[in-house]
Amino acid sequence: MELFNQLELDGGLALGTLFILLVSLAGNWRLFVKCGQPGWSVLVPGYNVVVAMRIIGRPDWHAALFLIPVFHVYFFFRTILDLANCFGKHSPYDYIMASAFNIFYILNLGLSEEEDYQGPVFGFKQSKESIVAMAS
């Protein structure tokens, strides 16, 4: 109760924040399990970023790139787009949706039964023909 008083939060805002936190944890847990990673790793700060790098096929040390000021903004969006590619999302519409609504996009990837993880994409060069073939 003292924490709420110090932060000047009322009960409704705290309850709403807790709800959003639990839904996002459940969505990320499901996303990690769908990608063949342990779900509990979502709960460990820092390690969850390392596991996310493994999901998209980046080396583990790329998680440290999130610590670089200003660059981390670019790297965050690059990671979101790579994650979308891992699920076969290659269209400009998907890139815009993943960039603009990234939290909801990740929840959709994790909680939707129609979305299937296709494997890591970092380091793989794709031709335009293979991308068009995947889209159709």
C-alpha positions in Angstrom: 0.0 0.0 0.0 2.9 2.3 0.7 4.2 1.7 -2.8 1.0 2.9 -4.3 1.1 6.0 -2.1 4.7 6.8 -3.1 3.9 6.3 -6.8 0.6 8.1 -6.5 -1.2 5.2 -8.2 -4.9 4.4 -7.5 -6.2 0.9 -7.4 -7.8 0.9 -10.8 -4.6 1.9 -12.6 -2.6 -0.6 -10.6 -5.1 -3.4 -11.4 -5.1 -2.4 -15.1 -1.3 -2.5 -15.2 -1.3 -5.9 -13.5 -3.8 -7.2 -16.1 -1.7 -6.0 -19.0 1.5 -7.4 -17.4 -0.1 -10.8 -17.0 -1.5 -10.9 -20.5 1.8 -9.9 -22.0 3.7 -12.5 -19.9 1.2 -15.2 -21.0 1.6 -14.2 -24.7 5.4 -14.1 -24.5 5.4 -17.5 -22.6 3.3 -19.0 -25.3 5.5 -17.5 -28.0 8.7 -18.9 -26.5 7.1 -22.3 -26.1 5.9 -22.2 -29.7 9.5 -21.5 -30.8 10.8 -24.5 -28.8 12.3 -22.5 -26.0 11.6 -22.8 -22.3 8.6 -20.7 -21.3 10.0 -19.8 -17.8 12.8 -17.8 -19.5 10.3 -15.0 -20.1 10.4 -14.4 -16.3 14.2 -13.9 -16.1 15.3 -10.3 -17.0 18.2 -10.3 -19.5 18.0 -14.0 -20.2 14.7 -13.5 -21.9 16.5 -11.2 -24.4 19.2 -13.8 -25.0 16.5 -16.4 -25.7 14.8 -14.0 -28.1 18.0 -13.7 -30.0 18.2 -17.5 -30.2 14.6 -17.6 -31.6 15.5 -15.2 -34.5 18.9 -16.9 -35.0 21.1 -14.1 -33.8 24.2 -14.9 -31.6 23.6 -14.6 -27.9 26.0 -11.6 -27.6 23.6 -9.5 -29.7 21.4 -9.2 -26.6 24.1 -6.8 -25.2 23.4 -4.5 -28.2 20.2 -3.4 -26.3 22.5 -1.7 -23.8 23.9 0.8 -26.3 22.1 4.2 -26.1 20.2 5.3 -29.2 21.2 2.2 -31.2 18.9 0.1 -29.0 15.9 1.8 -30.5 16.9 0.7 -34.0 17.9 -2.7 -32.8 14.5 -3.2 -31.1 12.6 -2.6 -34.3 15.1 -4.8 -36.2 14.5 -7.6 -33.7 10.7 -7.2 -34.0 10.9 -7.4 -37.8 13.2 -10.5 -37.6 10.7 -12.1 -35.3 7.9 -11.4 -37.8 10.0 -13.0 -40.5 10.5 -16.1 -38.3 6.7 -16.6 -38.6 6.6 -16.1 -42.3 5.5 -12.5 -42.3 7.4 -10.8 -45.1 4.9 -8.2 -46.5 5.2 -4.5 -46.0 1.8 -4.5 -44.2 3.3 -7.0 -41.7 6.3 -4.8 -41.2 4.2 -1.7 -40.6 1.9 -3.5 -38.1 4.9 -5.1 -36.3 6.6 -1.7 -36.0 3.5 0.3 -35.0 1.8 -2.1 -32.8 4.7 -4.3 -31.7 3.3 -5.4 -28.3 0.0 -6.5 -29.8 1.7 -8.1 -32.8 3.9 -10.2 -30.6 0.8 -11.2 -28.5 -0.9 -12.2 -31.7 2.0 -14.3 -32.8 2.2 -16.1 -29.5 -1.5 -16.6 -28.8 -2.8 -17.3 -32.3 -3.2 -21.0 -33.3 -2.8 -20.1 -37.0 0.7 -18.7 -36.6 3.5 -21.2 -36.9 7.2 -20.7 -36.1 9.2 -21.4 -39.3 12.7 -21.1 -37.8 15.4 -18.5 -37.3 16.0 -16.0 -40.1 19.0 -14.0 -39.2 21.9 -14.6 -41.6 19.8 -16.2 -44.2 19.7 -14.4 -47.6 16.4 -14.8 -49.4 15.8 -13.9 -53.0 12.7 -12.0 -54.1 11.4 -15.1 -55.8 11.4 -17.1 -52.6 9.7 -14.3 -50.7 7.0 -14.1 -53.3 6.6 -17.9 -53.3 6.2 -17.8 -49.5 3.6 -15.1 -49.7 1.4 -16.9 -52.2 
